[in-house]
């Protein structure tokens, strides 16, 4: 009991220390706790401010304004599925806080919390690896403040941050499985499922791929070991002690446990997995990503210089190195963590855990170079699902965790030097290294301020900062010297390493993180007021700078553009047909101006675009459009201690837009299985008032309804009520994106919802007056819910069974004692 109490006390102390380290690393937010945490790049525009604040606010908007669960979002991109989108992560429990809180206040602290959670997970994983308290603490510090981790937070990759925080915990569950713990399978299932519910499964896919490979290797090794135990071998126990720290297990048991954990995980996440799978099949990346396109998101040979200095190719705001973006390809772990990790790898390589971590880290690092190395190309061609993900450099997540854990082993090696018979030799060597480092540091600071200039090409000079590596060498030397004296001084040396790692990594954080005051976020503007008064059920064509998703969704403004990293194919082809401009995809995201002079006006009318708002101070005359207002508004936000600039805008009104829903009768055939180019050409030539493109005309031959307006009498995210009156059979056209899950009813009878013009919706109706009720239920949600609930019940039973077994065992022991 005393030992358990001591371990619990140490874990709580570690949690407190890691919270303090988190506060130091994110001091910009701690000093301004109501601000929004961002990076130094692009004036604060990142995924947090451009996407996730809006995404997390929408959950609350649906409940407060419509009393509905957020299944569908009608306010951007002609409507988009919400439950089923990989970015919404509705089933991740910590995200439920956004149903009741202000996302502007909460989201940054959620990011910081997950850094702390990741660090504490790394600490507990170190305990599982039987490292001492300070070695585990060092691993936790290194992982929570890992430069790649922090750079991602600066770019606001919320789903990735929350998911990666569970990686040390998943490795902990993996160790339980290897040890054949009774609760290993349900615990591992819960941990993997929580990571999946975070969204953005690329990193989780990589981790599970590595762990599956490790399981295969562990099973083969266990099989070999078990065969050896059947033969007398005098040196077996000695070799086993050098190789592993746990009892050999059955190869069948390891594989079976991993298989059942995977099976239960699929069942537990089915409520999200099935809708996400349906969405993915209809998204633009369903066919995979071209190998050549992956080169821009990969490390390259020049990235290796960043191991010494992360800013050698520039910081996030002016990065000029491989990969294009600092937060995607920064190849830096901290100089001191890297040295300690190398030390841990070299001195403990015969430990099976260290060997496994080293192999995983090395493989991940090679794969991060993407198509620049044949190893990635081989995996791309052979491993299912590998081609679905962009940015190979995201494997640096796994490298960062491996470095953190190996650094813990390096720290452990230093901490045990006082027991080494050669400690005097190590002490003298450390003194020499410390003195040499001190001389180098002094020389560098005096001569060039710590920078070394290297000439690459004529006129191009690279400045390399070597202060960190010099201090790291001196720190390791000082720690080794202390550890060689006594146990107490060894602890002092380990504390010194923790402090130096905190200093080095927090220095990097301070250089790339900024904050935006919550009060600087735009709320009401002249554009919002104008659209709320005049737009009705029409749509507006406007970029993110003039009207962000956050503003549009809050005020229920229907916008054509919207930020979605993986949009639907149907939307992409309609955009290509409407806007024959090279940056059409960027324009649809809201980050490029629409070229109205080349856009196809009939399709703009079809999408019910009544207004186009351009970022210009010029008066533009275009056929079919009239100028209704011109002015300026402030930027959406500005860094702390900065003032937002004014942005000019021009509001144009479409003189003849179609309503959001209308009637027509003539059908023209369209083969949805044609090549994309032919589909785009067909959409481009459609005349919406006269015809609709359908894969099959389902109405009877004869007289058809001519063009006529329909009326939306009630609109909410998941439901629409439309009033129509037809003189003859016809099609009710709705300029919302077609997606499975939408059903239409007339009274109690269900009528089909068909793809109209490939991208939109058509409902065949008979002549007469009708009230059409459309409602949305995510496809696969019901069956997924049943599977998830059933799996959860099985997991709870598996978790409770060991308690029942222990209770039964104790009862039997008591009965035996009484009988004696």
N, C-alpha and C positions, 0 to 999 in steps of 0.2 A: 504493500500500500504506500509506503514511504517513497519507494522508487517511482511509482506511478504518479504520486503527487509532485515529486521533483520534476519529472518529465513534463507534466502538465504546466507547472510553473515556468519552466524553460520555454515551452511553446508560446505561452502568453507573453513572456518577456520578448521573445523573438517577434511576435505580432506587433507589439508596441514599438520596438526598434525599427521594424520595417515601415510602420506608419510614419515614424519620424523621418526616415529616409525618403519616403514618398513625398512628405511635406517639403523637404529640402529640394528634391528634384522638380517639384511643381510649385515652387515658391511664388511664381507669378500669379497662380490661381489662389494660393493660400492668402496672399496679401490683398487680393481682390476677390473674395469668395463668391460674389454674385456675377462675376464676369464669365465670358465664354472663352474657353481655352482653344487657341489656334496656333498655327505655325507662323513663321515670319514671312512666308511666301504669299504672293498674289494679294496683298492688302487684306489678308485674313480670309479670303475666299478658299474654302476647302470643303471636304465632304460633310463636315459637321454643319457648317453654315449654309452650304448649298443644298444639302440633301437631308441629313439625319435630324436636324431640328424640326424641319417640316414633317418628316416621316413620323417622328415620335409625338409631335403635336397633333397629328391627324387622328391618332387613337383617341385622344381626349375630345377632339372636335366631334367625332362621330357620336360619342356618348352624350355630350352636353347639348349639341345642336339637333341631333336626330334620334337619340335613344336607340341607336343601332350599333351592333358589333361591326368593326371595320372590315367587311368582306370585299368591298369594291370602292375605288376612288374615281369619281366621275370628273374631277376638276382639272386633270392634265392628260395630255396625249390621247384625247378622245375617249378617256376612261381607261382604267387599268386595274387588273385584279390585285387586291391587297393581300388577302390571305392566299398564299401560294407564291407571292413574290419573294425571292431569296433575301431581299433587303429589309422586309418588314419585321421579321423575327418576332412574330406575335406570341409564340409559345415559349419564349425564353423568360422564366419567372422574374428575374430582376427588371425586365423591361415593363412589367405590369405597373411599376411605379409611375410610368408616364401617363397612365389612365387618370391619375389623380393629381399630377404635379405639372408645373411649368417646365417645359423641355429646355428653355433657355437657361434656367437655373440649375436643372438637374443633370443635364447630359455631360457636362465637364467633370462633375464629381463622380459620375458613373465610370467615366474613363479612368480617373485616378484610382477609384476603388478597385477596378480590375487590374491595374498595375500592382496594387498592394496584394490583391488576391493571388496574382501570379507569383509574386515574390514569396508569399507565405507558402504557397504550394511547392515552390522550389526548395524552400527551407525544409518542409516536412518530407519531401522526396529525399533530400540529403540524409535526414534521420533514418529513413527507410534503408538507405545505402550504408548505414552504420557509421556515418561521419560524426565528428564531435560537434558540439553546439556552435562554435565559432566558424567552423568550416561550412556548416549548413547555413548559418546566417550570411556568410559571404556569398554563397550561391543565390540566396534570396535577394540580396542587394543587387548583384550583377544582373539577374534576370529582370527584376522589376524596373531597373533603370537602363536596360540594354538600349544602346543607341538606335538600333533598328526599330525597336518597340516604341521608343519615344518619338522618333521621326514619323512613324505611322500615326501616333496620337496627334502630332502637329498637323498632319494632313486630314485628320478626322475620320480615319477608317474604323468607324465604331464597331461594325460587326466583326471585323478581324481582331480588334483589340479584345473584345469580350470573349471571342472564341479561343484565342491564344492563351488567355489567362487560365484556361482549363487544362492546358497541355501537361504541366507538371503533375496535376491530379490524375490525369489519364495514365501517365507513366507510373504513378503510385499504384493505381489499380492493376496495371500490368504486372508489377512486382508481386502483388497479392495473388494474381493468377499463377505466376511461376512458382510461388510458395505453396500452392494448392490450398489456400485459405477457403473456408466454407462459403464465405460471403463474397468471394472475389468476383464471380460472374455477375450477380446483380449490381454490385457496386460499380464495376467497370462499365456495365450497361448504362447505369444512370449518368456516369461521368461523360461517356461518349455522347449520350443523347443530349445532355445539356450543352455540350459544345456544338452539336448539330443545330440545335434550336437557335443558336446565336446568328445563324445565317452565314453566307459566304463560305462554302464548304471546301474551297480549294486547299487551304492549309490543313484542315482535318483530313482530307483525302490523302495528302502527302504523309501525314503522321501515321495514319492507319496502314498505308502501303508499307512504310518502313517497319512498323510493328508486326505486320503479317509476315514480312520477310524474316524478321527476328524470330518469330514463333517457329517458322519452318526450320531455321538454323538451331534454335533451342531444342526442338523436338529431335532433330538428328543427333545433336550432341548428347541429349538425355538417353537416346536409344543406344548410342555407342557406349556411354558410361554404364548403363544398366547391363550391357553385355559383358563389359570388363569386370563388373562386380561378381560375375559368376565364375571368374577365373582367379586363382590365387596370385596376388601381385604385391610384393613387399613394399613397393614405392607408391602404391596407389593413393593411400591416404595423404601422403606428403604432397603429391602432385595435385590432388583434389583441393587441398588447403590453399595452394598457390593460385589455382584457377578460379575457384568459386567460394562463396561464403555461405551457401545454403545447401541443403541436402539434395542429391540427385532425385529427379522426379520422373514420372512415367511420360514417355513421348506421347502416348495416346491421351493421357490426362491433360497435358498442355494443349494439344490440338483441339480436343473435345471442348475444353473450357473456352478457348478463343472462338470456336465455331458457335457455341451456344450464346456467348456474349454478343457476337455479331447478329445472330438470329433475333435475340431479344431486343437489341438496339433497333433493328429494322421495324420490329413490331411496335416499340415504344414511340418512335418518331413518325409512325405512319400517318398520324393526323396532320403532319406538316409535309412529310416526304411525298405522299401521293399528289397533293395539289402542286407542290414545287416541281415534281417530275412532269406533270401535265403542262405547267407553264414553260419549263425548259424545252420541251419538245416543240413548242410553238415560238420560241425566241430565236433571235438572230444567230446565236452561237450553237444551235442544235446540231449542226454538222461538223463542229470542231473549228479550231483556229489554224490557219495556214502556218507552216513551220517558219517561213521567212519572216512573218509578222511578229514572231516571238523574239527575234533578235533585239528589237528595241527595248525589251523589258528584261534583259539579261545582263549579268556581270560580264566584264571583259578583262583582259590582262591589265589595263591601267587601273582597274578597280583595286588591285592588290596594294597599290600605294596607299590607299585609304586605311589599311590596317594600322598605319602609323599616324595618319592625320586625316580625320574625316572630312575636313574642309579644303583638302588639297585641290579639288576640282570645283570648289565653291560650295556655299551653303544652300539651303532650300530655296532661297530667293534668287540665286544667280548660279545655279548648278550647270556645269558644262562637261560633266563626265559621262561615262557609259550609262546607258539606260534612259537618259533624258530627264529623270526625276530623282532628286536626292532621296526622298522618302521610300522609293521603290528599290534602289540599288546601292544604298550606302553600305559599304563593306568595312564596317568598323565595329569592334566589340569592346573597345577600351584596351589600352596597351597593357595595363596591369592584369586585367582578366585574361587576356590572351596569353601572357607569360605564364600565369598560374595554371591555365588550362593545358598548355604544352608540358609544364612540369608534371601535372597530374597524369597526363597521358603517358609520358615517358617512364615515370616511376611506378605506375600501377597498371601497366598495360596487361599484366597477367591476371588481373582481376576481371572476371567475366563481365561484370557490369561496365567497367571502364572500356573494355574491348568493344562491347556492344554500342556504347555511346559514341566511341571514336569512329566506328564504322558508319553509324547513322549520320554523324556530323560530317564526315568526309564525303559520303555519298551525296548528302544534301548540298554541300558546298560545290561539288562538281556539277550537279544538276542546275544550280543557280546560274551557271554560265550559259544555260540554254543551248541553242543550236550551235554556239561557238565550239562546243565539244561534241564528239560523236556519241558519248555516253547518253546525252539527253536525246539525241536523234533516235538511238536504239530504243529507249524507253517510250518515246513518242510513237514509234511504229509498232511496238510489241504490247505495251500495257494498256488494257482497256480503260478509257476515260482520261488518259493522260493528255490527249489533244484538246480537251474541253476547256482548259484553263490557260489564261494569258499570264504574263509577267512571271517567268521562271524564277526571277530573283526573290520572289516571296518565300522561297525555301530558306532564306536567311533567318526567318522566324525560328526554324528548327535548329539551325546553326547556333543562334543566340542562346537557346536553352541548353544545347550540348556544351557550349563554352562555359556557361554558368555552372553546370554540374561538374564538369571536369576541373574547373577552377577550385571547386570545393575539395576535390581529391588532391589537387596541388597544395592547397592550404593544409590539408591533413598531413601531407608528407612533411611540410615545414614544421608543423606543430609537434611532430614526433621525433625531431632531430636530437632532442636532449637525451633520447634513449640510444642514439646511434654511437657506435664505438669510434667512428671517424669524425665525430663532431668538432674536434679541434681543427682538423683540416678544412672542414666546411666553414668554420668561424674565420679562419685566416683568409680563405677565398672570398668570403662575403665582405671582409674589410677592404680587400683590394678592389672589388667591384664597386663598393660604395665610394671609395676615394676617387676611382676613375670616373664614376658618374658625376660626382661633385665637381671635378675639374671640367668635364665636358659641359655640364650645365652652366657653370660660371662663364666659361669661354663663349658659349652660345649666346647667353644673355648680354654679355658685354659687347660682343662683335656684331650681332645681328638681331638682337631681341628675341632669340630662340628660333629664328627662321633660317633655313638653308635654301639658297636659290639654285635651281637646276635649269640649264638651258636645254629645251627639248628640240625646237625647230628655230630657224632664224627669226628673231623677233618675238619668240614665245618663251617665257620664263615661268617655271613652276616654283612656287614657294612652299617648302615643306616644313611644318612645325615639328620639332623634335623634343620639345620640353617634356611632353607627356611620357614618351618612351624612356627618357633619361630618368625622370622621377620614378617611373615604374621599376626600373632596374635598381635604383637606389632603395626603393621601398622593399623590394624582395630581398635585397642584400641585408638591410636592417632587420627584417623579420627573421632571416636565417641566422644572423648573428645572435639575436635575442633567444631564438629557439635552442641554440647550442649551449646556452648557459645553464638553464634550469627549467623546471616545469612552469614556474610562475612567470619567468621572463618569456617563455614560449607563448603563453597566453597573451602577454603584452604585444608580442610580435604579430599575433593573429588579429588582435584589435587594431593594430596599426594598418594592417592590410585592409580591413573593413573600412576604416576611415579614409584611406587613400582611394579605394574603389568608389566610395561615395563621393569624394571630392572630384575625381576625374569624370565620372558619369554625370553628376549633377552640373558640372561645368558645361558639358555638351548640351544638356537639357536647357540650361539658361540661355545658350546662344541661339537656339532654334525655336523657342516657344514665346508666344506673346498672348495677350488677352484683349478681348473686346468688351467694353462695358455694356451691360444689358440695356441700359438706358439709351445707348446710341443706336439700337436697332429701330429701324423705321416701323412705324405703326400705321397711321393714316396718311395718305398722300392724295394729291389732286387726281391722280390716275385712278386710285381705288374708288374715290368718291364719284368720279364720272362714270365708271363702269357699273357700280352698284345702282346708279340711278338710271342708266340708259341701256345696259346690255341685255337684260332679260335672260332668255334661254339660248341666246346666241353665244358664239365663242369669240375670243380675242387672240390675235397673233401678236405676241409681245415677248421680249427677251427677259432673262432672269434679272438683269440689272435694273430694269424699270419696274418689273412686277415679279417678285420671287415666288416660288412654289409655296413657301410659308405664308406669304401675304394672300395669295390667291385662294388657298385652301381655307384659310381662316375666314375670309369674307365670301366664300362660296362663289367664286368667279371662275367660269369655265374658260380654261386656257388651252390652246392647241399645244404649245410646247411644255416640256417638263423634263426633269432630270431622272433618267432611268438608265443605268449602265447597260442593261441587257433588255432592250425593247422587243416587242413582238414583231414577227416577220410581217404580219398584215399591216402594221403601222409603217414599217420601213418601206414596203413597196408602194403604199399610198403616198408617203412623203417623197419618194423618188419620182413618182409620176407627177406630183404637184409642183415640186421645186427642182427643176433641172439645173441645180447648182452644185459645184463640187463638194461643198461643205454642208450638204443637206442634213446629214446625221447630227452634226454639231449645231446646226440651226434648230433642229427639232428639240435638242436638249436645252436650247435657250441661250447659247453662247456664241451665236453668229447671227447677223442680220438677214432676214428674208429678202430675197431679190424679187420684189413685187412686179417689176417690169418684165421678168421672164417667167414668173409663176403662171400656171394655167388657171385662169379665172373660173371656169366651170367647176373645177375641183375645190377651189377656195370657197365657192358658193356651196358646194356639196357638204363641206365640213362646217357649214353654218358660221363662217367667219364674218362678223359684222364690223369689227374694228381691227385695224393694224396699228400698232404703236411702235414708232421707229425712234432710235436714239440719234437724233440729229437736230441741229438748230436751223436747218434750211427748210424752205417750203418746197415740197415735192408735188408736182402735178402728174397724176397717173389716170389713165382712162378707167372709168368704173369706180373711182375713189374720189372723195372730197375731203378737204381739210376741215376739221371741226374744232381742234384746240391745239395750242402750242404753249410750251412753258418749260420750267425746270423743276426738278425734285432732287433732294439730297441722295447720295449713295445709301445703300441699305444699312451700312454700319461703317465704323472706322475703328482703328486701333485705339487703345487707351492713350490719352494725351494727344490725340489727333482729331482733326475736324473733318467730317465727311464733305467731299467735293460735291458740287452741283452737276447734275446730268441733264442735258436738254432732251426734250421729247416732242414728238409730233404725232397727233392722233388723226388717223385717216378712217373715214367711214365708207364701207362697201355700199354702193347704191342699190344693189339688187341681190342680197344674200338669201339663200334658202333657209327656212326655219330648221330647227334641230330635228323635227320630225314632219314628214309630209307624205302624200299619197301619189302613186304613179301606177301605171298598168302594164306597159310594154316591157317584156323581158328579152334580153339578148344573151345568147349562150356564152359561157366562159369556162374553159377547162382549168380547174385549180391546180392540176398536175403539170401544167406547162412550165417551161423555163421561166425564171424570174423576169427576164427581159421582155418576153412576150406578154406576161401578165401586166407589167408596168405599161407597155404600149397600149394594151386594151383599156386599162384604167384611164390613161391619159386622153383617150379619145371619147370617153363616155359623155353623154349629154344628160345630166341628172334629171332635168324636168321632163324628158321624153322617154327615158328608158332606164332600166336597171340591169346590171350584169349578174347573171345567176348561173350556177352549174346545171340547174334544171328548172324549167318553168312548171310549177306545180298547180297552177290555176287552170280551170277548164277553158277550152277554146271559145271564142266569142267576143262580145263587147267587153272592153276593159276601161278601168277608171283612168281618167286623165289627171294631169297634175292638179293637186289641191292641198292646201295647208291642213295640218292636224294640230291639235292643241294638247299641250302637256298641262294637265290640271294639278298634278302633284308630283314633286320630284324629291327624292332623297338618295343617298349613296347606293342603297341596295334595292330600291324599288322605283318604278315609274308608273304613273297612271295617265293614259293617253285617251282623249276623246276624238272619235273619228266618225265621219258619215260618208259612205260610198254610194255612188250612183250605179256602179257596176263592180264586179270583182276586181281587186287590185292589190298592190303591195304597200304596206306601211313601211316607209324607209326611216330609219333612225340613224343619225350621223354619229353614232357611238361605235367604238371598235367592236367587232364580232369576237366573242370568246365563249367557249362552252361553259355551261352553268346558268346562263340566262334562259328563263322560261317565260312564255306568254300565255295568258288565259283570257278568254272571253266568257264572262260569267263563270261557269264551272268547267268549261271545255278548254283543254290545252291545245294551243296551235303552235306550229313549228316556228323557230327563229332561224333564219337562213343567212348565210354570208351574202351581203349585197355589195356589188362592185368589188368583190374579193375581201374588202376590209371592214365594211360596215354591216348593219343589220337590216334584214327585211322580214316582214311578217305577212304572209298571205291572208287576205280577209275576203269574205263574201260581201255582196252588196248589203247596205243597211247601215244603221247607226250602232256603233259599238263603243264599249268602254274596255280598253285593252290594259290589262294589269301585267307589267313585267316585273319579275323578281329574280334576284341572283342568289344562288347557293354555290359555293366553291365546288367544282367537280372533284370527286374523290373525298370530300370532307367527311361525309357520313360514315362511309366504310372505314376511312382512316381513324375516325373517332372510336368506332367499335373495336378496331384492332388495338389501338393505343390503350383504351381502358382495360381490355382483356389482358394485355401484356403487363400493364401496371399492377393488376391484381396478382399475376404470376410472380412478378418481382417481389412484391410485398410478402408473399408466402415464402419465397426463397430466403428473404431476409429474416423472417421470423422463425424459420425451421431450426436454425442452430440454437436459438434460445430455448426452444421446446426440447431439443435433444439434451442440452445441458441440464435443464430442469429435471428431465426424466432420469438422467444419469445420477444426479444428486439424490433423487428420491430412492433409487435402487440401492445406492450406497448407504443411506440411512436405514433402509429395511434390513440390509445385511448386518449393520451394526447392532440393531435391536435383536436380531436372531442370535447374534453371538452372545 
